[in-house]
């Protein structure tokens, strides 16, 4: 299972992991043997301020392109990560600026 924290809280992630483990156990698979990977984007630098300053612009552009890819998949009768639905193709400015996490309806 590959997941991320955009659009979900730690508590929701915990529920997803529990559900994944349960789904493995029901047909007889070892629930602890499945691999769960959590994407956490990281940039290291001399200081937190330097890391934020250097990565803010490129990371915003990455988020824009990632959301657009997911929107195209959803518009082609696919779904985006976790089966969520995004309301439009614009990322609110306060999300891009890191002032809040996006809310994704599902």
Residue pairs with C-beta under 8 A, 6 or more apart in sequence:
1 16
1 17
1 20
1 34
1 35
1 36
1 37
2 37
2 39
3 13
3 16
3 36
3 37
3 38
3 39
3 81
3 82
4 38
4 39
4 40
4 81
5 13
5 38
5 40
5 101
6 81
6 101
6 102
6 104
7 81
7 82
7 84
7 101
7 102
7 103
7 104
8 16
8 82
8 104
13 38
16 82
17 36
20 34
20 36
21 31
21 32
21 34
22 31
24 30
24 31
24 33
24 34
25 31
41 59
41 62
43 51
43 54
43 55
43 59
44 51
45 51
45 54
45 55
56 98
60 96
60 97
63 91
63 95
63 96
64 91
64 96
67 86
67 89
67 91
68 89
70 80
70 81
70 86
71 80
71 86
71 89
73 79
73 80
74 80
74 85
74 86
79 85
80 86
80 104
82 104
82 106
83 106
84 104
84 105
84 106
85 104
85 105
85 106
86 104
86 105
87 105
91 102
92 102
94 100
95 101
95 102
